Structures are given as C-alpha cells and as structure tokens.
Amino acid sequence: MTTDPIWRDPDWRGPGPGPAPEDAEVCVVGLGGSGLAAVKRLTESNRKVVGIDAGRIAGGAAGANGGFLLAGTSAFFDEATEVLGEERAGEIYAMTESAIGTLVGDRARAGSLRIAGSPRELESCRNHLEGLRAAGFKAEWYVGSEGEGLLIPGDTTYQPVHTARRTTERVLEGGARLHEDTRAVRIKPGFVDTDRGPIRCDHVIVAIDGLLGSVVPELAGRSRSERLQMLATEPVWRTVTTRAVYRRWGMEYYQQLPDGRITLGGFRDAEGDEAWTTSTETTPEVQDSLDELLQGRLGIDAPVRHRWAATVSYTDGILPICEEISPGLAVTGAYNGTGNVIGRLCGEALADQYLGGRSHWLDLLGG
Ligand SMILES: Cc1cc2nc3c(=O)[nH]c(=O)nc-3n(C[C@H](O)[C@H](O)[C@H](O)COP(=O)(O)OP(=O)(O)OC[C@H]3O[C@@H](n4cnc5c(N)ncnc54)[C@H](O)[C@@H]3O)c2cc1C
C-alpha cells in the first residue's frame, strides 16, 4: 500500500532544485497544471520565465486528482446559468469544452456520466440536461449499468502527470527555468523570496490551488482549503465503466483506467468539518466510505494499492479566484474542486494579461 497517487510516473525525474534562482521577467510560483500553463504561454512568447515549486512538479492536487476533464464551472450548467446568466455561463462552458480539446487532442473522448443518487437528484439531472440542450451543448439521457442520469459526450479523462511531464519537457526546451524543492517564503509584486534565494522579476504569477490562502494571506478570507481523498485498486478484469462517472452531486466519483485499475474518490462529506484542513493524511472515515462504494456498490474485491489525499480550495461562489491583486502580482486558484480545465485557462489568462493581450476568460470571470 502506498500513499502516492496512482498517477506518479516512476520514470520521470523532474528538473530538481537546480542552481540558486535568478532574475526573470516573470516568476511563476506553483507548478501544477495552472502554473505550467502560464509558464508555457510565456515561454512561447519568448519571455524570460522562472517557475518554482515547493515540492515536485505536479506534486500537489495537479498530480493527485480524479483525472476528470469536465466542461463548465463547479456548478451544474443550469445552476451556473442562474448565477451567471445564460450568455456568460454559455461562453464559459464553450471555452472549457474547447480547452478539453487542447488537452487531449484527437484522442476519442470517454464522456462523463452524472448519475442520480436520489429522486431529487434525478430531477436535477433533467434540468441539467435541458439547460445544456437549450444552450446548444451536447448531452443525452442515460440509463445503464452505472445507474440513471446524464451523459455528456464532450467530457473525458486524462493522465494528469503525463500531461504535466509533456508540458515541462516542452517549456524546458523553450528556455524556461524550472526549480523544484524551492519554496516561496515571501511574495511581493516583482519579488519572490525563496528558501534558496531571492528572485527579482517584473511580475509574479502565483498559481496554487490548495494552499492559496496560506501562501497569499490577502486571500485567506476569500478561499478555504479542503482535503479530498481517493484510492486505486489493482486491475479489475471486467469492464466496470468506460466513462468518468460521478454521483450524489459529485460527492462520489470513479473511473476505470485502460489497464483495468479503478480509481475512486469523494465522500468529503463523511468527515464533516474535519475536511477543512491543509493536512494530506488520509482518514478512516473517508477511506472506509470509499471501500464501501468499491466493494458494496460496485462489487469489486480487487486489492487496494493506493490511498491518498491532497488539498484544494473553495470560494463562496462557483468561480475561482484569478486576478491581479496589485500591479506586478497576479494569483489564481480556488477552483472549487474542479481545476484541471479551469486552472489551465486561468494560468494562460494571467500570462496573456501580462503579455498585454486582452483576456476574454478574465472578462468572463470578472463579470
Ligand atoms: C482528490 C482530488 C480529486 C480531484 N479530482 C479532480 C477532477 O477529477 N477533475 C478536476 O478538474 N479537478 C479535480 N481536482 C482538483 C484539481 O486537482 C485541482 O483544482 C488542480 O489540480 C489545481 O491545480 P493547480 O496547478 O492550480 O494547483 P496545485 O496542484 O495545488 O499546484 C500548486 C503547486 O504549488 C506548490 N506550492 C505550494 N506552496 C508553495 C510555495 N510556498 N512555494 C512554491 N510552490 C508552492 C505545490 O507544491 C503544488 O505543486 C481534484 C483534487 C483532488 C485533491
């Protein structure tokens, strides 16, 4: 049994800590999916970029998540429409759908299944379906072995660490300098002090989901860290599902990897307020509930080989924090549990803003 997420790539050695950090035009703090997206955009524009991470690249939530790529915000589309209005919610949905395409390329999409866990949720699935169809997005009703609910064919899954590895290799080739095991201890506009030395720059982009409020104390009142947990089994030789499945308002989710292994997560409600923590220890309350889903409902008795936890942040609403908090210092994070797609768009948008281009994504988030 390991507490490493299933996605870890034993063959990949990242760039390591490297020499003492140096000056740069832009310093990106946090090298998960969103930080790497910012580095990539800036490198492609020939900017002198330094990226630092306190641990390994994609060593936080970016390499410890469910691997789902779902379009839209953290709210179901019909609910997002109520909060944001039809046009804004529709544009956000369309941009995230297209970002999924950028992430997975031509690879066939598995689709996602939102399965109802109660009659009330079944009704919500119907509203969700109607909302998507009315706005011209693809979705269909689903009844099958996983249960009854909604099938969204444009959603899919990915291997987050492989994606991070590809991006890392590309930006290093493009001239970016990335330092692992290098922690930012003080961040100011145009300056990052690290435990390996200072970095002077024109601009800082902080791209940290889970620990956002600790690293940028100004945001502590607007974001809250929460622990999410998962497990993964040895290969299961029957087909359990071919899609990204989530149920009970997203509180439970699973997929089966091409090699047959099941990854399964959720039950953040099983530990109540204890989940509001930056600790990444797994807990029996949640892991027992995951076992119950695995063995009881899915009928799988394959041995569990990985159990892990990681931290994300939530805001009070359905949109993340993604903004310049003062000239020379921009931040992104608090993706409300769903940052694989939105986080990338946010990282790119903050890079675009630094490059002087307009960012339609930032306009949409800002309202
Ligand atoms: C169990 C779980 C399941 C999830 N499932 C999904 C899913 O299926 N689909 C989905 O879209 N989202 C999912 N999420 C959320 C998603 O993983 C995150 O929103 C996303 O990965 C955020 O990526 P990031 O790059 O912004 O941040 P992070 O992955 O949090 O990366 C931030 C990086 O910053 C580094 N860092 C922290 N402090 C410092 C410092 N002081 N100095 C330097 N570096 C620092 C960390 O080491 C880390 O590598 C899940 C999350 C978890 C935990």
The ligand as an SDF file (V2000), in Angstrom:
LIG
                    3D

 53 58  0  0  0  0  0  0  0  0999 V2000
   -8.5210   14.0150   -4.7160 C   0  0  0  0  0  0  0  0  0  0  0  0
   -8.7810   15.1060   -5.7210 C   0  0  0  0  0  0  0  0  0  0  0  0
   -9.5550   14.8280   -6.8210 C   0  0  0  0  0  0  0  0  0  0  0  0
   -9.7710   15.8230   -7.7690 C   0  0  0  0  0  0  0  0  0  0  0  0
  -10.4190   15.4910   -8.9250 N   0  0  0  0  0  0  0  0  0  0  0  0
  -10.4950   16.3950   -9.9170 C   0  0  0  0  0  0  0  0  0  0  0  0
  -11.0150   16.0310  -11.1890 C   0  0  0  0  0  0  0  0  0  0  0  0
  -11.3040   14.8710  -11.4390 O   0  0  0  0  0  0  0  0  0  0  0  0
  -11.1470   16.9920  -12.1280 N   0  0  0  0  0  0  0  0  0  0  0  0
  -10.7490   18.2820  -11.8980 C   0  0  0  0  0  0  0  0  0  0  0  0
  -10.9000   19.1320  -12.7870 O   0  0  0  0  0  0  0  0  0  0  0  0
  -10.2040   18.6470  -10.7220 N   0  0  0  0  0  0  0  0  0  0  0  0
  -10.0480   17.7290   -9.7450 C   0  0  0  0  0  0  0  0  0  0  0  0
   -9.4630   18.0790   -8.5800 N   0  0  0  0  0  0  0  0  0  0  0  0
   -8.9650   19.4540   -8.4140 C   0  0  0  0  0  0  0  0  0  0  0  0
   -7.6760   19.6610   -9.2090 C   0  0  0  0  0  0  0  0  0  0  0  0
   -6.7470   18.6570   -8.8990 O   0  0  0  0  0  0  0  0  0  0  0  0
   -7.0580   20.9880   -8.8640 C   0  0  0  0  0  0  0  0  0  0  0  0
   -8.0180   22.0170   -8.9190 O   0  0  0  0  0  0  0  0  0  0  0  0
   -5.9550   21.3300   -9.8440 C   0  0  0  0  0  0  0  0  0  0  0  0
   -5.0690   20.2670   -9.9870 O   0  0  0  0  0  0  0  0  0  0  0  0
   -5.2410   22.5630   -9.3520 C   0  0  0  0  0  0  0  0  0  0  0  0
   -4.0110   22.6290   -9.9780 O   0  0  0  0  0  0  0  0  0  0  0  0
   -3.0390   23.8180   -9.6630 P   0  0  0  0  0  0  0  0  0  0  0  0
   -1.9650   23.7370  -10.6440 O   0  0  0  0  0  0  0  0  0  0  0  0
   -3.7600   25.0800   -9.6790 O   0  0  0  0  0  0  0  0  0  0  0  0
   -2.6230   23.6680   -8.1670 O   0  0  0  0  0  0  0  0  0  0  0  0
   -1.8460   22.5750   -7.3380 P   0  0  0  0  0  0  0  0  0  0  0  0
   -1.9040   21.2260   -7.8860 O   0  0  0  0  0  0  0  0  0  0  0  0
   -2.3510   22.7840   -5.9680 O   0  0  0  0  0  0  0  0  0  0  0  0
   -0.3510   23.0630   -7.5170 O   0  0  0  0  0  0  0  0  0  0  0  0
    0.1990   24.0560   -6.7620 C   0  0  0  0  0  0  0  0  0  0  0  0
    1.6890   23.7770   -6.5820 C   0  0  0  0  0  0  0  0  0  0  0  0
    2.1730   24.8390   -5.7750 O   0  0  0  0  0  0  0  0  0  0  0  0
    3.1660   24.3210   -4.9550 C   0  0  0  0  0  0  0  0  0  0  0  0
    3.3470   25.2170   -3.8130 N   0  0  0  0  0  0  0  0  0  0  0  0
    2.5580   25.3540   -2.7060 C   0  0  0  0  0  0  0  0  0  0  0  0
    3.0660   26.2870   -1.8830 N   0  0  0  0  0  0  0  0  0  0  0  0
    4.1840   26.7640   -2.4770 C   0  0  0  0  0  0  0  0  0  0  0  0
    5.1530   27.7390   -2.1100 C   0  0  0  0  0  0  0  0  0  0  0  0
    5.0780   28.4220   -0.9700 N   0  0  0  0  0  0  0  0  0  0  0  0
    6.1830   27.9740   -2.9640 N   0  0  0  0  0  0  0  0  0  0  0  0
    6.3000   27.2900   -4.1410 C   0  0  0  0  0  0  0  0  0  0  0  0
    5.4030   26.3460   -4.5290 N   0  0  0  0  0  0  0  0  0  0  0  0
    4.3690   26.0990   -3.6990 C   0  0  0  0  0  0  0  0  0  0  0  0
    2.7120   22.9420   -4.5670 C   0  0  0  0  0  0  0  0  0  0  0  0
    3.8220   22.1250   -4.2340 O   0  0  0  0  0  0  0  0  0  0  0  0
    1.9920   22.4910   -5.8390 C   0  0  0  0  0  0  0  0  0  0  0  0
    2.8100   21.6790   -6.6580 O   0  0  0  0  0  0  0  0  0  0  0  0
   -9.2340   17.1220   -7.5910 C   0  0  0  0  0  0  0  0  0  0  0  0
   -8.4420   17.3890   -6.4780 C   0  0  0  0  0  0  0  0  0  0  0  0
   -8.1910   16.3910   -5.5600 C   0  0  0  0  0  0  0  0  0  0  0  0
   -7.3120   16.6940   -4.3890 C   0  0  0  0  0  0  0  0  0  0  0  0
  1  2  1  0
  2  3  1  0
  2 52  2  0
  3  4  2  0
  4  5  1  0
  4 50  1  0
  5  6  2  0
  6  7  1  0
  6 13  1  0
  7  8  2  0
  7  9  1  0
  9 10  1  0
 10 11  2  0
 10 12  1  0
 12 13  2  0
 13 14  1  0
 14 15  1  0
 14 50  1  0
 15 16  1  0
 16 17  1  0
 16 18  1  0
 18 19  1  0
 18 20  1  0
 20 21  1  0
 20 22  1  0
 22 23  1  0
 23 24  1  0
 24 25  2  0
 24 26  1  0
 24 27  1  0
 27 28  1  0
 28 29  2  0
 28 30  1  0
 28 31  1  0
 31 32  1  0
 32 33  1  0
 33 34  1  0
 33 48  1  0
 34 35  1  0
 35 36  1  0
 35 46  1  0
 36 37  1  0
 36 45  1  0
 37 38  2  0
 38 39  1  0
 39 40  1  0
 39 45  2  0
 40 41  1  0
 40 42  2  0
 42 43  1  0
 43 44  2  0
 44 45  1  0
 46 47  1  0
 46 48  1  0
 48 49  1  0
 50 51  2  0
 51 52  1  0
 52 53  1  0
M  END
$$$$
